[in-house]
Amino acid sequence: QVQLVESGGGLVQAGGSLRLSCAASGSTLSANANGWYRQAPGKQREFVAVISGGGITRYADSVKGRFTISRDNAKNTAYLQMNSLKPEDTAVYYCNAQYSGISYWGRGMEVTVPS
């Protein structure tokens, strides 16, 4: 059973940066894809970024140019570098990993950017 543990969330002032991490355990293989999603208060969960096993990335328009997704296969860890944070980035961030067609989710962590 794959488990994902997120870290790196917290409170940061507008314009600041945070680096989120998502460490996977329970599999000897690297994920087929890693992704990040977020859910703001009162809103549905939305896509933020994804990276394939081959390193191809895709971003939501709202974070393009500010966020960077990456992965370290040796550590079974995915990252989300978030720069130039805005109050509208405030949300619970969830990491996702795809292993052989099965989707796994982390428990989520808060990122707060006060206005």
PASEBA-1860 file (N, C-alpha, C; in nm, 3 decimals):
! residues 115
1> QVQLVESG> 0.084/-0.118/0.000/0.000/0.000/0.000/0.089/0.125/0.000 ~ 0.069/0.210/-0.098/0.148/0.332/-0.107/0.091/0.436/-0.011 ~ 0.180/0.502/0.059/0.140/0.613/0.145/0.217/0.737/0.104 ~ 0.149/0.850/0.104/0.210/0.977/0.068/0.206/1.068/0.190 ~ 0.319/1.127/0.222/0.328/1.219/0.335/0.378/1.353/0.286 ~ 0.296/1.455/0.307/0.331/1.590/0.263/0.398/1.668/0.375 ~ 0.481/1.761/0.337/0.543/1.851/0.433/0.577/1.983/0.363 ~ 0.600/2.085/0.444/0.645/2.213/0.390/0.541/2.322/0.386
9> GGLVQAGG> 0.418/2.291/0.422/0.315/2.394/0.421/0.331/2.490/0.537 ~ 0.246/2.592/0.539/0.251/2.688/0.647/0.200/2.823/0.605 ~ 0.236/2.923/0.683/0.195/3.060/0.657/0.312/3.138/0.599 ~ 0.285/3.210/0.493/0.389/3.290/0.429/0.326/3.420/0.379 ~ 0.400/3.526/0.385/0.350/3.656/0.339/0.343/3.658/0.186 ~ 0.255/3.741/0.138/0.242/3.757/-0.007/0.377/3.794/-0.068 ~ 0.408/3.731/-0.180/0.535/3.751/-0.245/0.643/3.654/-0.201 ~ 0.615/3.578/-0.097/0.711/3.483/-0.045/0.709/3.350/-0.117
17> SLRLSCAA> 0.786/3.256/-0.064/0.802/3.125/-0.127/0.785/3.013/-0.025 ~ 0.742/2.901/-0.075/0.736/2.778/0.003/0.773/2.662/-0.088 ~ 0.827/2.558/-0.029/0.855/2.436/-0.104/0.783/2.321/-0.037 ~ 0.690/2.264/-0.109/0.615/2.149/-0.059/0.684/2.020/-0.102 ~ 0.679/1.921/-0.014/0.737/1.790/-0.045/0.631/1.683/-0.027 ~ 0.644/1.577/-0.103/0.552/1.464/-0.095/0.635/1.337/-0.104 ~ 0.653/1.272/0.009/0.736/1.151/0.015/0.647/1.028/0.009 ~ 0.682/0.937/-0.080/0.605/0.814/-0.097/0.676/0.697/-0.031
25> SGSTLSAN> 0.598/0.611/0.030/0.651/0.487/0.086/0.559/0.373/0.047 ~ 0.612/0.252/0.054/0.530/0.135/0.025/0.542/0.084/-0.117 ~ 0.630/0.144/-0.197/0.652/0.096/-0.333/0.799/0.105/-0.367 ~ 0.849/0.003/-0.433/0.988/0.006/-0.477/1.001/0.072/-0.614 ~ 0.889/0.101/-0.677/0.889/0.163/-0.809/0.861/0.311/-0.798 ~ 0.908/0.388/-0.895/0.875/0.529/-0.900/0.733/0.546/-0.954 ~ 0.668/0.651/-0.913/0.533/0.677/-0.960/0.531/0.704/-1.110 ~ 0.423/0.663/-1.176/0.407/0.696/-1.317/0.390/0.846/-1.336
33> ANGWYRQA> 0.330/0.910/-1.238/0.312/1.054/-1.242/0.290/1.104/-1.100 ~ 0.332/1.226/-1.075/0.308/1.294/-0.948/0.235/1.424/-0.975 ~ 0.141/1.455/-0.889/0.067/1.578/-0.909/0.040/1.649/-0.778 ~ 0.004/1.775/-0.791/-0.040/1.856/-0.677/-0.176/1.917/-0.710 ~ -0.261/1.915/-0.612/-0.394/1.974/-0.622/-0.416/2.061/-0.500 ~ -0.516/2.147/-0.506/-0.546/2.231/-0.390/-0.695/2.255/-0.379 ~ -0.737/2.283/-0.258/-0.877/2.312/-0.232/-0.885/2.433/-0.141 ~ -0.935/2.542/-0.196/-0.953/2.664/-0.119/-1.084/2.655/-0.041
41> PGKQREFV> -1.097/2.732/0.066/-1.220/2.729/0.145/-1.343/2.757/0.059 ~ -1.441/2.670/0.067/-1.565/2.689/-0.007/-1.559/2.656/-0.154 ~ -1.446/2.600/-0.198/-1.431/2.569/-0.340/-1.399/2.421/-0.358 ~ -1.410/2.377/-0.482/-1.376/2.238/-0.513/-1.226/2.223/-0.529 ~ -1.180/2.100/-0.514/-1.038/2.072/-0.534/-1.003/2.097/-0.680 ~ -0.888/2.161/-0.702/-0.848/2.193/-0.838/-0.705/2.147/-0.864 ~ -0.680/2.123/-0.991/-0.548/2.083/-1.038/-0.450/2.199/-1.026 ~ -0.326/2.166/-0.983/-0.222/2.268/-0.976/-0.109/2.235/-1.075
49> AVISGGGI> -0.053/2.115/-1.063/0.060/2.079/-1.148/0.076/1.928/-1.150 ~ 0.140/1.878/-1.256/0.167/1.735/-1.269/0.300/1.716/-1.340 ~ 0.369/1.609/-1.305/0.493/1.572/-1.372/0.488/1.422/-1.402 ~ 0.521/1.388/-1.524/0.518/1.248/-1.565/0.648/1.178/-1.525 ~ 0.650/1.048/-1.543/0.771/0.973/-1.514/0.889/1.017/-1.598 ~ 0.857/1.069/-1.717/0.962/1.117/-1.806/0.998/1.262/-1.785 ~ 0.935/1.325/-1.687/0.970/1.462/-1.653/0.890/1.569/-1.726 ~ 0.787/1.529/-1.797/0.703/1.628/-1.865/0.609/1.692/-1.763
57> TRYADSVK> 0.602/1.823/-1.766/0.524/1.895/-1.666/0.407/1.971/-1.730 ~ 0.308/1.993/-1.649/0.192/2.073/-1.692/0.141/2.148/-1.571 ~ 0.096/2.271/-1.593/0.054/2.357/-1.483/-0.083/2.419/-1.510 ~ -0.150/2.450/-1.401/-0.270/2.532/-1.413/-0.228/2.672/-1.454 ~ -0.311/2.739/-1.530/-0.278/2.873/-1.577/-0.252/2.968/-1.460 ~ -0.320/2.947/-1.350/-0.311/3.038/-1.237/-0.175/3.032/-1.167 ~ -0.099/2.926/-1.189/0.030/2.913/-1.121/0.147/2.911/-1.218 ~ 0.118/2.911/-1.346/0.224/2.902/-1.447/0.322/3.018/-1.431
65> GRFTISRD> 0.450/2.986/-1.430/0.552/3.089/-1.415/0.588/3.119/-1.271 ~ 0.507/3.070/-1.177/0.535/3.094/-1.034/0.568/2.964/-0.960 ~ 0.504/2.855/-1.000/0.524/2.726/-0.934/0.605/2.634/-1.024 ~ 0.685/2.548/-0.960/0.762/2.449/-1.034/0.749/2.313/-0.967 ~ 0.706/2.214/-1.043/0.696/2.079/-0.991/0.820/2.000/-1.033 ~ 0.867/1.915/-0.943/0.982/1.831/-0.975/0.970/1.701/-0.895 ~ 1.058/1.609/-0.925/1.056/1.481/-0.853/1.196/1.427/-0.845 ~ 1.221/1.353/-0.737/1.349/1.286/-0.717/1.317/1.138/-0.707
73> NAKNTAYL> 1.340/1.065/-0.814/1.302/0.924/-0.817/1.379/0.842/-0.714 ~ 1.503/0.881/-0.690/1.584/0.806/-0.593/1.527/0.817/-0.452 ~ 1.461/0.929/-0.426/1.403/0.952/-0.293/1.253/0.925/-0.291 ~ 1.197/0.890/-0.407/1.051/0.871/-0.416/0.976/0.992/-0.361 ~ 1.023/1.107/-0.397/0.967/1.232/-0.345/0.939/1.329/-0.458 ~ 0.825/1.394/-0.448/0.789/1.500/-0.542/0.788/1.633/-0.467 ~ 0.812/1.740/-0.542/0.821/1.873/-0.481/0.735/1.972/-0.559 ~ 0.695/2.075/-0.488/0.629/2.188/-0.553/0.692/2.315/-0.497
81> QMNSLKPE> 0.774/2.378/-0.578/0.833/2.507/-0.540/0.735/2.616/-0.577 ~ 0.694/2.693/-0.478/0.594/2.797/-0.499/0.657/2.932/-0.470 ~ 0.666/3.015/-0.571/0.723/3.149/-0.558/0.616/3.255/-0.585 ~ 0.647/3.376/-0.545/0.555/3.488/-0.567/0.413/3.454/-0.522 ~ 0.403/3.401/-0.403/0.272/3.355/-0.354/0.176/3.472/-0.337 ~ 0.050/3.441/-0.363/-0.057/3.540/-0.355/-0.163/3.491/-0.254 ~ -0.243/3.583/-0.203/-0.350/3.540/-0.111/-0.442/3.436/-0.175 ~ -0.463/3.444/-0.303/-0.551/3.346/-0.370/-0.488/3.207/-0.381
89> DTAVYYCN> -0.362/3.193/-0.342/-0.300/3.061/-0.335/-0.333/2.990/-0.204 ~ -0.398/3.060/-0.113/-0.436/2.999/0.014/-0.529/2.881/-0.009 ~ -0.490/2.765/0.045/-0.568/2.643/0.022/-0.504/2.529/0.100 ~ -0.574/2.418/0.102/-0.514/2.292/0.144/-0.457/2.225/0.020 ~ -0.331/2.192/0.026/-0.261/2.133/-0.089/-0.248/1.983/-0.067 ~ -0.282/1.909/-0.172/-0.277/1.763/-0.169/-0.180/1.713/-0.275 ~ -0.099/1.615/-0.238/-0.018/1.553/-0.341/-0.088/1.425/-0.388 ~ -0.059/1.389/-0.509/-0.118/1.273/-0.573/-0.008/1.197/-0.645
97> AQYSGISY> -0.019/1.065/-0.645/0.076/0.983/-0.718/0.001/0.868/-0.786 ~ 0.041/0.841/-0.907/-0.020/0.734/-0.986/0.078/0.617/-0.996 ~ 0.033/0.502/-0.950/0.113/0.381/-0.959/0.029/0.275/-1.029 ~ 0.070/0.236/-1.149/0.003/0.131/-1.225/-0.147/0.153/-1.232 ~ -0.185/0.275/-1.260/-0.326/0.307/-1.279/-0.403/0.333/-1.151 ~ -0.339/0.321/-1.039/-0.405/0.347/-0.911/-0.359/0.483/-0.860 ~ -0.455/0.562/-0.815/-0.428/0.697/-0.769/-0.424/0.701/-0.617 ~ -0.319/0.759/-0.564/-0.302/0.773/-0.419/-0.297/0.920/-0.384
105> WGRGMEVT> -0.348/0.950/-0.264/-0.353/1.089/-0.217/-0.289/1.104/-0.081 ~ -0.224/1.218/-0.063/-0.180/1.256/0.069/-0.296/1.313/0.149 ~ -0.272/1.342/0.275/-0.380/1.389/0.362/-0.405/1.538/0.347 ~ -0.311/1.607/0.285/-0.328/1.750/0.263/-0.260/1.833/0.371 ~ -0.219/1.951/0.334/-0.160/2.044/0.430/-0.196/2.186/0.389 ~ -0.205/2.271/0.488/-0.249/2.408/0.463/-0.135/2.497/0.418 ~ -0.167/2.581/0.325/-0.081/2.691/0.284/-0.166/2.817/0.297 ~ -0.116/2.912/0.375/-0.192/3.034/0.400/-0.107/3.154/0.361
113> VPS> -0.165/3.238/0.277/-0.100/3.362/0.234/-0.194/3.475/0.271 ~ -0.169/3.543/0.380/-0.261/3.649/0.425/-0.266/3.765/0.326 ~ -0.383/3.825/0.317/-0.398/3.942/0.229/-0.365/4.069/0.302
END
